């Protein structure tokens, strides 16, 4: 593996002091170990050191990375694909409740399934996807997909979405500033993120699939996402749960923690932990993943 870069300034508060939090393994590609650190000033968690933008691509080189490939081979792939198909309509309904317009930009659109759902229901849809493989699959759906956010023109959108994408982006503060320019004054930014304060994160610890090092460069909770949004000109309006995520994340986490167990037993354990995570979150409001809805500050 190539050399890693050290992050010396917190993207949330610009703090320069960090302390080690936990060490996790890249279970998907390299099986290398990566350290998560917390900012001493604001508590924001980051993978540090982390791959550079030039080198991060090698950590996505796996057929199992199904947000890019759309694969359906393993039990986990099939579970992910099934849940994703059910969530497409749910996401569209949420967006239509929060928008008076019909233009949408989806950053990190993968193979374009979500954008295709929006397009079929009358939305003018544009996607950003750096993976050439995923971009080609999305374009086969007759969608307009570009490689990076810098390639966009000055068009402004009613909705900008990042479905489990912000945690992958180098310089998230700079990306949010660009998104601020791309959003109409009346528009909404919708961000989905894993929540490191969830029950399943605490239960699985270093095996928690929500850490997904080193592809996840940043690790948010409700407090730190609010801070980084506000620092970049957004006001957080609403937080909604993603209840299905606890089951899929627990399924992956079980496979990491107990790789030699029978697959059916893993699935049963994951189901029970997913139920427990959602039950505890109904009281703590810390679900496995959240959807954050924000608008521009006035």
MIDOSE-1310 file (N, C-alpha, C; in nm, 2 decimals, decimal comma, always signed):
residues 298
xxxx	+0,08/-0,12/+0,00/+0,00/+0,00/+0,00/+0,09/+0,13/+0,00; +0,04/+0,23/-0,06/+0,11/+0,35/-0,07/+0,11/+0,43/+0,06; +0,19/+0,53/+0,07/+0,20/+0,61/+0,20/+0,07/+0,68/+0,23; +0,04/+0,70/+0,35/-0,08/+0,77/+0,40/-0,04/+0,91/+0,43
xxxx	-0,14/+1,00/+0,43/-0,12/+1,14/+0,47/-0,18/+1,16/+0,61; -0,12/+1,25/+0,68/-0,16/+1,28/+0,82/-0,25/+1,41/+0,81; -0,37/+1,40/+0,87/-0,45/+1,52/+0,88/-0,41/+1,60/+1,01; -0,38/+1,72/+0,99/-0,33/+1,80/+1,10/-0,42/+1,91/+1,15
xxxx	-0,54/+1,92/+1,08/-0,64/+2,02/+1,12/-0,78/+1,96/+1,11; -0,85/+1,98/+1,21/-0,99/+1,92/+1,22/-1,08/+2,00/+1,12; -1,15/+1,93/+1,03/-1,23/+2,00/+0,93/-1,36/+2,06/+0,99; -1,39/+2,03/+1,12/-1,51/+2,08/+1,18/-1,48/+2,21/+1,26
xxxx	-1,37/+2,21/+1,34/-1,34/+2,32/+1,42/-1,20/+2,38/+1,40; -1,12/+2,32/+1,31/-0,98/+2,37/+1,29/-0,89/+2,34/+1,40; -0,93/+2,25/+1,49/-0,84/+2,22/+1,60/-0,72/+2,13/+1,55; -0,61/+2,14/+1,62/-0,49/+2,07/+1,58/-0,44/+1,96/+1,67
xxxx	-0,52/+1,93/+1,78/-0,48/+1,82/+1,87/-0,57/+1,70/+1,85; -0,51/+1,58/+1,84/-0,59/+1,46/+1,82/-0,54/+1,35/+1,92; -0,64/+1,26/+1,95/-0,60/+1,15/+2,04/-0,66/+1,02/+1,98; -0,59/+0,91/+1,99/-0,63/+0,79/+1,93/-0,76/+0,74/+1,99
xxxx	-0,85/+0,69/+1,91/-0,98/+0,64/+1,96/-0,99/+0,49/+1,95; -0,97/+0,43/+1,83/-0,98/+0,29/+1,81/-0,91/+0,25/+1,68; -0,86/+0,13/+1,67/-0,80/+0,08/+1,55/-0,89/-0,02/+1,48; -0,91/+0,00/+1,35/-1,00/-0,09/+1,27/-0,93/-0,15/+1,15
xxxx	-0,98/-0,25/+1,10/-0,92/-0,32/+0,99/-1,01/-0,29/+0,86; -0,94/-0,28/+0,75/-1,00/-0,28/+0,62/-1,04/-0,42/+0,58; -1,16/-0,46/+0,61/-1,21/-0,60/+0,58/-1,24/-0,63/+0,44; -1,25/-0,52/+0,36/-1,30/-0,54/+0,22/-1,19/-0,56/+0,12
xxxx	-1,08/-0,50/+0,13/-0,98/-0,50/+0,03/-0,84/-0,55/+0,08; -0,78/-0,47/+0,17/-0,64/-0,49/+0,20/-0,61/-0,56/+0,33; -0,71/-0,56/+0,42/-0,69/-0,61/+0,56/-0,58/-0,53/+0,64; -0,55/-0,41/+0,59/-0,46/-0,33/+0,67/-0,53/-0,26/+0,79
xxxx	-0,46/-0,22/+0,89/-0,51/-0,16/+1,00/-0,50/+0,00/+0,99; -0,61/+0,06/+1,04/-0,62/+0,21/+1,03/-0,66/+0,26/+1,17; -0,61/+0,37/+1,21/-0,64/+0,43/+1,34/-0,74/+0,54/+1,32; -0,84/+0,54/+1,41/-0,94/+0,65/+1,42/-0,89/+0,74/+1,54
xxxx	-0,90/+0,87/+1,51/-0,86/+0,97/+1,62/-0,98/+1,06/+1,64; -0,98/+1,12/+1,76/-1,08/+1,22/+1,79/-1,01/+1,36/+1,81; -1,08/+1,46/+1,76/-1,03/+1,60/+1,78/-1,04/+1,63/+1,93; -0,93/+1,68/+1,99/-0,94/+1,71/+2,13/-1,03/+1,83/+2,16
xxxx	-1,05/+1,91/+2,06/-1,13/+2,03/+2,09/-1,28/+2,01/+2,07; -1,33/+1,93/+1,97/-1,47/+1,92/+1,94/-1,52/+1,78/+1,94; -1,43/+1,68/+1,95/-1,46/+1,54/+1,95/-1,49/+1,47/+1,82; -1,47/+1,55/+1,71/-1,49/+1,49/+1,57/-1,40/+1,38/+1,55
xxxx	-1,44/+1,27/+1,49/-1,36/+1,15/+1,47/-1,33/+1,13/+1,32; -1,20/+1,10/+1,30/-1,15/+1,09/+1,16/-1,05/+0,97/+1,15; -1,04/+0,91/+1,03/-0,94/+0,82/+1,00/-0,81/+0,89/+0,98; -0,71/+0,87/+1,06/-0,59/+0,95/+1,06/-0,47/+0,87/+1,10
xxxx	-0,37/+0,85/+1,01/-0,36/+0,90/+0,87/-0,45/+0,83/+0,78; -0,47/+0,89/+0,66/-0,56/+0,83/+0,56/-0,51/+0,84/+0,42; -0,56/+0,76/+0,33/-0,51/+0,77/+0,19/-0,53/+0,90/+0,13; -0,44/+0,94/+0,04/-0,46/+1,06/-0,04/-0,56/+1,05/-0,14
xxxx	-0,61/+1,16/-0,20/-0,71/+1,15/-0,31/-0,65/+1,07/-0,43; -0,52/+1,07/-0,45/-0,46/+1,00/-0,56/-0,46/+0,85/-0,54; -0,46/+0,81/-0,41/-0,44/+0,67/-0,38/-0,57/+0,60/-0,33; -0,67/+0,67/-0,30/-0,79/+0,61/-0,23/-0,86/+0,51/-0,32
xxxx	-0,84/+0,52/-0,45/-0,91/+0,44/-0,55/-0,88/+0,29/-0,53; -0,76/+0,26/-0,48/-0,72/+0,11/-0,47/-0,80/+0,05/-0,36; -0,86/+0,12/-0,27/-0,93/+0,07/-0,16/-1,08/+0,04/-0,20; -1,12/+0,08/-0,32/-1,25/+0,05/-0,37/-1,24/-0,07/-0,47
xxxx	-1,13/-0,12/-0,50/-1,11/-0,22/-0,60/-1,15/-0,36/-0,55; -1,28/-0,38/-0,54/-1,34/-0,50/-0,49/-1,48/-0,52/-0,56; -1,51/-0,64/-0,60/-1,64/-0,67/-0,66/-1,75/-0,66/-0,55; -1,70/-0,67/-0,42/-1,80/-0,67/-0,31/-1,84/-0,52/-0,28
xxxx	-1,78/-0,42/-0,34/-1,82/-0,29/-0,31/-1,94/-0,25/-0,40; -2,06/-0,29/-0,35/-2,17/-0,30/-0,44/-2,24/-0,16/-0,47; -2,20/-0,06/-0,40/-2,26/+0,07/-0,44/-2,20/+0,12/-0,57; -2,08/+0,06/-0,61/-2,02/+0,09/-0,74/-2,05/-0,02/-0,84
xxxx	-2,07/-0,14/-0,80/-2,08/-0,25/-0,90/-2,23/-0,29/-0,92; -2,31/-0,27/-0,81/-2,45/-0,32/-0,82/-2,46/-0,47/-0,81; -2,35/-0,53/-0,75/-2,35/-0,68/-0,74/-2,46/-0,74/-0,66; -2,49/-0,87/-0,68/-2,59/-0,94/-0,61/-2,55/-1,08/-0,57
xxxx	-2,42/-1,10/-0,54/-2,37/-1,24/-0,53/-2,39/-1,30/-0,40; -2,34/-1,23/-0,29/-2,34/-1,29/-0,16/-2,47/-1,25/-0,09; -2,48/-1,32/+0,03/-2,60/-1,29/+0,12/-2,60/-1,14/+0,15; -2,49/-1,08/+0,18/-2,48/-0,94/+0,22/-2,52/-0,85/+0,10
xxxx	-2,47/-0,89/-0,02/-2,51/-0,82/-0,14/-2,66/-0,82/-0,17; -2,71/-0,94/-0,15/-2,86/-0,95/-0,18/-2,94/-0,87/-0,07; -2,89/-0,87/+0,05/-2,96/-0,80/+0,16/-2,96/-0,65/+0,13; -2,84/-0,60/+0,09/-2,82/-0,46/+0,06/-2,90/-0,42/-0,06
xxxx	-2,90/-0,50/-0,16/-2,98/-0,47/-0,29/-3,13/-0,47/-0,26; -3,18/-0,56/-0,18/-3,32/-0,57/-0,15/-3,36/-0,44/-0,07; -3,28/-0,41/+0,04/-3,32/-0,29/+0,12/-3,31/-0,17/+0,03; -3,20/-0,16/-0,05/-3,19/-0,04/-0,13/-3,31/-0,02/-0,22
xxxx	-3,36/-0,13/-0,28/-3,47/-0,11/-0,37/-3,60/-0,07/-0,30; -3,61/-0,11/-0,17/-3,73/-0,07/-0,09/-3,71/+0,08/-0,05; -3,59/+0,12/-0,03/-3,56/+0,26/+0,02/-3,58/+0,36/-0,09; -3,57/+0,33/-0,22/-3,57/+0,43/-0,32/-3,70/+0,51/-0,32
xxxx	-3,82/+0,44/-0,31/-3,94/+0,51/-0,30/-3,95/+0,59/-0,17; -3,90/+0,54/-0,06/-3,90/+0,61/+0,07/-3,82/+0,74/+0,06; -3,71/+0,73/+0,00/-3,62/+0,85/-0,02/-3,69/+0,96/-0,11; -3,75/+0,91/-0,22/-3,82/+1,00/-0,31/-3,94/+1,07/-0,24
xxxx	-4,02/+1,00/-0,16/-4,13/+1,06/-0,09/-4,08/+1,16/+0,01; -3,97/+1,13/+0,08/-3,91/+1,23/+0,18/-3,87/+1,35/+0,11; -3,81/+1,34/-0,01/-3,76/+1,46/-0,09/-3,88/+1,54/-0,14; -3,98/+1,47/-0,19/-4,10/+1,54/-0,24/-4,17/+1,62/-0,13
xxxx	-4,16/+1,57/-0,01/-4,22/+1,64/+0,10/-4,14/+1,77/+0,14; -4,02/+1,77/+0,10/-3,93/+1,88/+0,14/-3,89/+1,97/+0,02; -3,96/+1,96/-0,09/-3,92/+2,05/-0,20/-4,04/+2,09/-0,28; -4,04/+2,22/-0,33/-4,14/+2,27/-0,41/-4,10/+2,26/-0,56
xxxx	-3,97/+2,24/-0,58/-3,91/+2,23/-0,72/-3,89/+2,08/-0,76; -3,84/+2,06/-0,88/-3,82/+1,93/-0,93/-3,68/+1,91/-1,00; -3,58/+1,98/-0,95/-3,44/+1,95/-0,99/-3,36/+1,90/-0,88; -3,28/+1,79/-0,91/-3,20/+1,73/-0,81/-3,06/+1,69/-0,86
xxxx	-2,96/+1,71/-0,77/-2,83/+1,67/-0,79/-2,79/+1,57/-0,69; -2,75/+1,45/-0,73/-2,71/+1,34/-0,64/-2,56/+1,32/-0,65; -2,49/+1,35/-0,54/-2,34/+1,34/-0,54/-2,30/+1,21/-0,49; -2,22/+1,14/-0,56/-2,18/+1,00/-0,53/-2,30/+0,91/-0,56
xxxx	-2,35/+0,92/-0,69/-2,47/+0,85/-0,73/-2,45/+0,70/-0,75; -2,33/+0,65/-0,75/-2,31/+0,51/-0,78/-2,36/+0,47/-0,91; -2,44/+0,36/-0,92/-2,49/+0,31/-1,04/-2,62/+0,37/-1,09; -2,66/+0,48/-1,01/-2,77/+0,56/-1,06/-2,91/+0,51/-1,03
xxxx	-2,93/+0,41/-0,94/-3,06/+0,36/-0,91/-3,16/+0,47/-0,85; -3,10/+0,55/-0,76/-3,18/+0,65/-0,69/-3,22/+0,76/-0,79; -3,12/+0,80/-0,87/-3,15/+0,91/-0,97/-3,25/+0,86/-1,07; -3,25/+0,73/-1,11/-3,34/+0,67/-1,20/-3,48/+0,68/-1,15
xxxx	-3,49/+0,65/-1,02/-3,62/+0,66/-0,95/-3,68/+0,80/-0,96; -3,59/+0,90/-0,93/-3,64/+1,03/-0,94/-3,68/+1,08/-1,08; -3,59/+1,04/-1,18/-3,62/+1,07/-1,32/-3,75/+1,01/-1,36; -3,78/+0,89/-1,33/-3,91/+0,82/-1,37/-4,03/+0,89/-1,31
xxxx	-4,01/+0,97/-1,20/-4,12/+1,04/-1,14/-4,11/+1,19/-1,17; -4,05/+1,23/-1,28/-4,06/+1,36/-1,33/-3,96/+1,46/-1,28; -3,85/+1,41/-1,22/-3,75/+1,50/-1,17/-3,64/+1,52/-1,28; -3,59/+1,64/-1,29/-3,47/+1,67/-1,38/-3,35/+1,63/-1,29
xxxx	-3,28/+1,52/-1,33/-3,18/+1,45/-1,24/-3,04/+1,46/-1,30; -2,95/+1,50/-1,22/-2,80/+1,50/-1,25/-2,73/+1,43/-1,14; -2,62/+1,35/-1,18/-2,54/+1,28/-1,08/-2,40/+1,31/-1,10; -2,32/+1,29/-0,98/-2,18/+1,30/-0,98/-2,13/+1,17/-0,93
xxxx	-2,03/+1,11/-1,01/-1,98/+0,98/-0,97/-1,84/+0,96/-1,02; -1,74/+0,95/-0,93/-1,60/+0,94/-0,97/-1,56/+0,80/-1,03; -1,63/+0,70/-0,99/-1,59/+0,56/-1,04/-1,64/+0,55/-1,18; -1,54/+0,51/-1,27/-1,58/+0,50/-1,41/-1,67/+0,38/-1,43
xxxx	-1,65/+0,27/-1,35/-1,74/+0,15/-1,37/-1,88/+0,19/-1,33; -1,90/+0,25/-1,21/-2,03/+0,29/-1,17/-2,10/+0,39/-1,26; -2,01/+0,49/-1,31/-2,06/+0,59/-1,40/-2,12/+0,54/-1,53; -2,05/+0,44/-1,58/-2,10/+0,37/-1,70/-2,23/+0,31/-1,68
xxxx	-2,24/+0,24/-1,57/-2,37/+0,17/-1,54/-2,49/+0,27/-1,53; -2,46/+0,38/-1,46/-2,56/+0,48/-1,45/-2,60/+0,55/-1,58; -2,50/+0,57/-1,67/-2,52/+0,63/-1,80/-2,60/+0,53/-1,89; -2,59/+0,40/-1,86/-2,67/+0,31/-1,94/-2,82/+0,32/-1,91
xxxx	-2,85/+0,39/-1,79/-2,99/+0,42/-1,76/-3,04/+0,55/-1,82; -2,96/+0,60/-1,91/-2,99/+0,73/-1,98/-3,00/+0,84/-1,88; -2,90/+0,85/-1,79/-2,89/+0,95/-1,69/-2,77/+1,04/-1,72; -2,78/+1,17/-1,68/-2,67/+1,26/-1,70/-2,58/+1,25/-1,58
xxxx	-2,46/+1,19/-1,60/-2,36/+1,17/-1,49/-2,23/+1,23/-1,53; -2,17/+1,31/-1,44/-2,04/+1,36/-1,46/-1,94/+1,31/-1,35; -1,81/+1,33/-1,38/-1,71/+1,26/-1,30/-1,69/+1,33/-1,16; -1,69/+1,46/-1,16/-1,67/+1,53/-1,03/-1,74/+1,66/-1,02
xxxx	-1,75/+1,71/-0,90/-1,84/+1,83/-0,88/-1,78/+1,95/-0,95; -1,65/+1,96/-0,97/-1,59/+2,07/-1,04/-1,64/+2,08/-1,18; -1,69/+1,97/-1,24/-1,73/+1,97/-1,38/-1,87/+2,03/-1,40; -1,94/+2,06/-1,29/-2,08/+2,12/-1,30/-2,08/+2,26/-1,34
xxxx	-2,18/+2,30/-1,41/-2,19/+2,44/-1,45/-2,26/+2,52/-1,34; -2,31/+2,64/-1,36/-2,36/+2,72/-1,25/-2,51/+2,70/-1,22; -2,56/+2,59/-1,28/-2,70/+2,56/-1,25/-2,72/+2,54/-1,10; -2,83/+2,59/-1,05/-2,86/+2,56/-0,91/-2,98/+2,47/-0,90
xxxx	-2,98/+2,39/-0,79/-3,08/+2,28/-0,78/-3,17/+2,30/-0,66; -3,29/+2,24/-0,67/-3,38/+2,24/-0,56/-3,34/+2,15/-0,45; -3,28/+2,03/-0,48/-3,23/+1,93/-0,39/-3,09/+1,89/-0,42; -3,01/+1,88/-0,32/-2,88/+1,82/-0,34/-2,87/+1,70/-0,24
xxxx	-2,84/+1,58/-0,28/-2,83/+1,47/-0,19/-2,69/+1,41/-0,19; -2,66/+1,36/-0,07/-2,54/+1,28/-0,05/-2,57/+1,16/+0,04; -2,60/+1,04/-0,03/-2,65/+0,92/+0,04/-2,52/+0,84/+0,08; -2,48/+0,86/+0,21/-2,36/+0,79/+0,26/-2,24/+0,82/+0,17
xxxx	-2,22/+0,95/+0,15/-2,11/+0,99/+0,06/-2,02/+1,09/+0,13; -2,07/+1,18/+0,21/-1,99/+1,29/+0,27/-1,87/+1,23/+0,35; -1,89/+1,11/+0,41/-1,78/+1,05/+0,49/-1,67/+1,00/+0,40; -1,69/+0,99/+0,27/-1,59/+0,94/+0,17/-1,51/+1,06/+0,11
xxxx	-1,56/+1,18/+0,13/-1,50/+1,29/+0,05/-1,38/+1,36/+0,12; -1,27/+1,37/+0,05/-1,16/+1,45/+0,10/-1,21/+1,60/+0,11; -1,16/+1,67/+0,21/-1,20/+1,81/+0,23/-1,35/+1,83/+0,23; -1,42/+1,77/+0,33/-1,56/+1,78/+0,33/-1,61/+1,93/+0,35
xxxx	-1,53/+2,01/+0,42/-1,58/+2,15/+0,43/-1,57/+2,22/+0,30; -1,47/+2,20/+0,22/-1,46/+2,26/+0,08/-1,57/+2,21/-0,01; -1,61/+2,08/+0,00/-1,72/+2,02/-0,07/-1,85/+2,08/-0,03; -1,87/+2,11/+0,09/-2,00/+2,17/+0,14/-2,01/+2,31/+0,09
xxxx	-1,90/+2,38/+0,09/-1,90/+2,52/+0,04/-1,94/+2,52/-0,11; -1,89/+2,43/-0,19/-1,93/+2,42/-0,33/-2,08/+2,38/-0,34; -2,12/+2,29/-0,26/-2,26/+2,25/-0,26/-2,35/+2,37/-0,23; -2,31/+2,45/-0,14/-2,38/+2,57/-0,10/-2,41/+2,66/-0,22
xxxx	-2,31/+2,67/-0,31/-2,32/+2,75/-0,43/-2,42/+2,68/-0,53; -2,43/+2,55/-0,53/-2,51/+2,48/-0,62/-2,66/+2,47/-0,58; -2,69/+2,51/-0,46/-2,82/+2,49/-0,40/-2,90/+2,62/-0,41; -3,02/+2,62/-0,46/-3,11/+2,73/-0,46/-3,13/+2,78/-0,32
xxxx	-3,16/+2,91/-0,30/-3,18/+2,97/-0,17/-3,30/+2,90/-0,10; -3,39/+2,85/-0,17/-3,51/+2,78/-0,11/-3,49/+2,63/-0,11; -3,37/+2,58/-0,16/-3,34/+2,44/-0,17/-3,31/+2,37/-0,04; -3,29/+2,24/-0,05/-3,26/+2,16/+0,07/-3,14/+2,06/+0,03
xxxx	-3,05/+2,05/+0,13/-2,94/+1,96/+0,13/-2,98/+1,84/+0,21; -2,97/+1,72/+0,16/-3,00/+1,60/+0,23/-2,88/+1,51/+0,24; -2,84/+1,47/+0,36/-2,72/+1,40/+0,38/-2,75/+1,28/+0,47; -2,71/+1,16/+0,42/-2,72/+1,04/+0,50/-2,59/+0,99/+0,55
xxxx	-2,57/+0,96/+0,68/-2,45/+0,92/+0,74/-2,46/+0,81/+0,85; -2,36/+0,73/+0,86/-2,36/+0,64/+0,98/-2,34/+0,72/+1,10; -2,39/+0,66/+1,21/-2,38/+0,73/+1,34/-2,30/+0,65/+1,44; -2,18/+0,71/+1,47/-2,09/+0,63/+1,56/-2,13/+0,63/+1,70
xxxx	-2,25/+0,69/+1,74/-2,30/+0,69/+1,87/-2,42/+0,59/+1,88; -2,44/+0,51/+1,78/-2,55/+0,42/+1,78/-2,52/+0,30/+1,87; -2,62/+0,22/+1,90/-2,60/+0,10/+1,98/-2,51/+0,00/+1,91; -2,54/-0,02/+1,78/-2,46/-0,12/+1,70/-2,31/-0,08/+1,69
xxxx	-2,28/+0,05/+1,68/-2,14/+0,09/+1,68/-2,08/+0,06/+1,81; -2,14/+0,09/+1,92/-2,09/+0,06/+2,06/-2,08/-0,10/+2,08; -2,17/-0,17/+2,03/-2,17/-0,32/+2,05/-2,05/-0,38/+1,97; -2,04/-0,35/+1,84/-1,94/-0,41/+1,76/-1,80/-0,35/+1,77
xxxx	-1,79/-0,23/+1,82/-1,66/-0,17/+1,84/-1,58/-0,17/+1,71; -1,46/-0,22/+1,71/-1,37/-0,22/+1,60/-1,42/-0,30/+1,48; -1,52/-0,39/+1,50/-1,57/-0,47/+1,39/-1,69/-0,40/+1,33; -1,73/-0,28/+1,38/-1,85/-0,21/+1,32/-1,83/-0,17/+1,18
xxxx	-1,92/-0,22/+1,09/-1,90/-0,20/+0,95/-1,92/-0,05/+0,91; -1,98/+0,03/+1,00/-2,00/+0,17/+0,97/-1,87/+0,25/+0,97; -1,77/+0,19/+1,03/-1,64/+0,26/+1,02/-1,58/+0,25/+0,88; -1,59/+0,13/+0,82/-1,55/+0,11/+0,68/-1,42/+0,18/+0,64
xxxx	-1,31/+0,16/+0,72/-1,19/+0,22/+0,69/-1,12/+0,15/+0,57; -1,04/+0,22/+0,50/-1,02/+0,37/+0,50/-1,11/+0,45/+0,41; -1,21/+0,38/+0,35/-1,30/+0,45/+0,26/-1,38/+0,56/+0,33; -1,42/+0,53/+0,46/-1,48/+0,64/+0,54/-1,36/+0,71/+0,60
xxxx	-1,35/+0,83/+0,56/-1,24/+0,92/+0,61/-1,28/+0,99/+0,73; -1,41/+1,02/+0,75/-1,47/+1,09/+0,86/-1,58/+1,02/+0,92; -1,60/+1,04/+1,05/-1,70/+0,96/+1,13/-1,78/+1,05/+1,21; -1,91/+1,07/+1,18/-2,00/+1,17/+1,23/-2,09/+1,12/+1,34
xxxx	-2,13/+1,21/+1,43/-2,25/+1,20/+1,51/-2,34/+1,32/+1,49; -2,45/+1,33/+1,56/-2,54/+1,44/+1,54/-2,48/+1,57/+1,57; -2,40/+1,58/+1,67/-2,34/+1,71/+1,70/-2,24/+1,75/+1,60; -2,15/+1,66/+1,55/-2,04/+1,71/+1,46/-2,10/+1,74/+1,32
xxxx	-2,20/+1,67/+1,28/-2,26/+1,70/+1,14/-2,32/+1,84/+1,15; -2,39/+1,87/+1,26/-2,45/+2,00/+1,28/-2,34/+2,11/+1,27; -2,23/+2,09/+1,34/-2,13/+2,19/+1,35/-2,07/+2,21/+1,21; -2,04/+2,10/+1,13/-1,97/+2,13/+1,00/-2,07/+2,19/+0,90
xxxx	-2,20/+2,15/+0,92/-2,30/+2,22/+0,83/-2,31/+2,37/+0,86; -2,32/+2,40/+0,99/-2,33/+2,54/+1,02/-2,21/+2,62/+0,99; -2,09/+2,56/+1,00/-1,96/+2,63/+0,96/-1,96/+2,66/+0,81; -2,04/+2,59/+0,73/-2,03/+2,61/+0,59/-2,16/+2,66/+0,53
xxxx	-2,24/+2,73/+0,62/-2,35/+2,81/+0,57/-2,48/+2,74/+0,56; -2,50/+2,63/+0,64/-2,63/+2,56/+0,64/-2,69/+2,56/+0,78; -2,82/+2,55/+0,78/-2,90/+2,53/+0,90/-2,96/+2,39/+0,90; -2,94/+2,31/+1,00/-3,00/+2,18/+1,01/-3,14/+2,19/+1,06
xxxx	-3,23/+2,14/+0,98/-3,38/+2,15/+1,00/-3,43/+2,02/+1,07; -3,39/+1,91/+1,03/-3,45/+1,78/+1,07/-3,36/+1,67/+1,06; -3,37/+1,57/+1,15/-3,30/+1,45/+1,15/-3,40/+1,33/+1,15; -3,38/+1,24/+1,05/-3,47/+1,13/+1,04/-3,39/+1,00/+1,05
xxxx	-3,45/+0,89/+1,10/-3,37/+0,77/+1,11/-3,37/+0,69/+0,99; -3,27/+0,60/+0,97/-3,26/+0,50/+0,86/-3,26/+0,37/+0,93; -3,38/+0,32/+0,96/-3,39/+0,20/+1,05/-3,34/+0,07/+0,98; -3,35/+0,06/+0,85/-3,30/-0,06/+0,78/-3,14/-0,07/+0,80
xxxx	-3,07/+0,04/+0,82/-2,93/+0,03/+0,82/-2,88/-0,05/+0,93; -2,95/-0,05/+1,05/-2,90/-0,13/+1,16/-2,89/-0,28/+1,13; -2,98/-0,33/+1,04/-2,97/-0,47/+1,01/-2,86/-0,50/+0,91; -2,85/-0,42/+0,81/-2,74/-0,45/+0,71/-2,60/-0,43/+0,77
xxxx	-2,59/-0,32/+0,85/-2,46/-0,29/+0,91/-2,42/-0,41/+1,01; -2,53/-0,45/+1,09/-2,50/-0,56/+1,18/-2,47/-0,69/+1,11; -2,53/-0,71/+0,99/-2,49/-0,83/+0,91/-2,35/-0,83/+0,87; -2,30/-0,72/+0,82/-2,16/-0,71/+0,78/-2,07/-0,72/+0,90
xxxx	-2,11/-0,65/+1,01/-2,03/-0,65/+1,13/-2,01/-0,79/+1,19; -2,12/-0,87/+1,19/-2,11/-1,01/+1,23/-2,01/-1,09/+1,15; -2,01/-1,07/+1,02/-1,92/-1,14/+0,93/-1,77/-1,10/+0,96; -1,75/-0,98/+1,00/-1,62/-0,93/+1,04/-1,57/-0,99/+1,18
xxxx	-1,67/-0,99/+1,27/-1,64/-1,03/+1,41/-1,63/-1,18/+1,42; -1,71/-1,25/+1,35/-1,72/-1,40/+1,36/-1,72/-1,46/+1,22; -1,61/-1,45/+1,15/-1,60/-1,50/+1,01/-1,62/-1,65/+0,99; -1,60/-1,72/+1,09/-1,61/-1,87/+1,08/-1,74/-1,93/+1,12
xxxx	-1,83/-1,84/+1,17/-1,96/-1,89/+1,20/-2,05/-1,92/+1,08; -2,14/-2,01/+1,10/-2,24/-2,04/+0,99/-2,31/-1,91/+0,95; -2,33/-1,90/+0,82/-2,39/-1,78/+0,76/-2,53/-1,75/+0,82; -2,61/-1,86/+0,83/-2,74/-1,84/+0,89/-2,74/-1,79/+1,03
xxxx	-2,64/-1,85/+1,11/-2,63/-1,80/+1,25/-2,59/-1,66/+1,25; -2,50/-1,62/+1,16/-2,46/-1,48/+1,15/-2,58/-1,39/+1,12; -2,66/-1,43/+1,03/-2,78/-1,36/+0,99/-2,88/-1,34/+1,11; -2,90/-1,45/+1,19/-2,99/-1,45/+1,30/-2,93/-1,35/+1,41
xxxx	-2,80/-1,36/+1,43/-2,74/-1,27/+1,53/-2,76/-1,12/+1,48; -2,74/-1,10/+1,36/-2,75/-0,96/+1,30/-2,89/-0,91/+1,31; -2,99/-1,00/+1,29/-3,13/-0,96/+1,30/-3,16/-0,91/+1,44; -3,11/-0,99/+1,54/-3,14/-0,96/+1,68/-3,07/-0,83/+1,72
xxxx	-2,95/-0,81/+1,67/-2,88/-0,69/+1,71/-2,94/-0,57/+1,64; -2,99/-0,59/+1,52/-3,05/-0,48/+1,45/-3,18/-0,43/+1,52; -3,26/-0,53/+1,56/-3,38/-0,50/+1,64/-3,35/-0,43/+1,77; -3,25/-0,48/+1,83/-3,21/-0,42/+1,96/-3,16/-0,27/+1,94
xxxx	-3,08/-0,25/+1,83/-3,03/-0,12/+1,80/-3,14/-0,02/+1,78; -3,24/-0,06/+1,70/-3,36/+0,03/+1,67/-3,44/+0,05/+1,80; -3,45/-0,05/+1,88/-3,53/-0,04/+2,00/-3,46/+0,06/+2,10; -3,33/+0,05/+2,11/-3,26/+0,14/+2,20/-3,26/+0,29/+2,14
xxxx	-3,26/+0,29/+2,01/-3,26/+0,42/+1,94/-3,39/+0,49/+1,95; -3,50/+0,42/+1,97/-3,63/+0,48/+1,99/-3,64/+0,56/+2,11; -3,54/+0,54/+2,20/-3,53/+0,61/+2,33/-3,42/+0,72/+2,32; -3,30/+0,67/+2,27/-3,19/+0,76/+2,27/-3,18/+0,85/+2,15
xxxx	-3,26/+0,82/+2,04/-3,26/+0,88/+1,91/-3,12/+0,88/+1,84; -3,05/+0,77/+1,88/-2,92/+0,75/+1,81/-2,93/+0,62/+1,73; -2,98/+0,63/+1,60/-3,00/+0,52/+1,51/-2,87/+0,49/+1,45; -2,86/+0,37/+1,38/-2,74/+0,33/+1,31/-2,70/+0,43/+1,21
xxxx	-2,79/+0,48/+1,14/-2,77/+0,59/+1,04/-2,88/+0,69/+1,05; -2,85/+0,82/+1,01/-2,95/+0,92/+1,01/-2,95/+0,99/+0,87; -3,06/+1,05/+0,84/-3,08/+1,14/+0,73/-3,09/+1,29/+0,79; -3,00/+1,38/+0,74/-3,00/+1,51/+0,79/-3,05/+1,60/+0,68
xxxx	-3,15/+1,68/+0,71/-3,21/+1,78/+0,61/-3,17/+1,92/+0,65; -3,11/+1,99/+0,56/-3,06/+2,13/+0,59/-3,10/+2,22/+0,48; -3,09/+2,35/+0,51/-3,12/+2,45/+0,41/-3,01/+2,56/+0,43; -3,00/+2,65/+0,34/-2,90/+2,76/+0,35/-2,94/+2,85/+0,47
xx	-2,84/+2,90/+0,54/-2,87/+3,00/+0,65/-2,92/+3,13/+0,58; -3,01/+3,19/+0,65/-3,06/+3,32/+0,60/-2,96/+3,43/+0,63
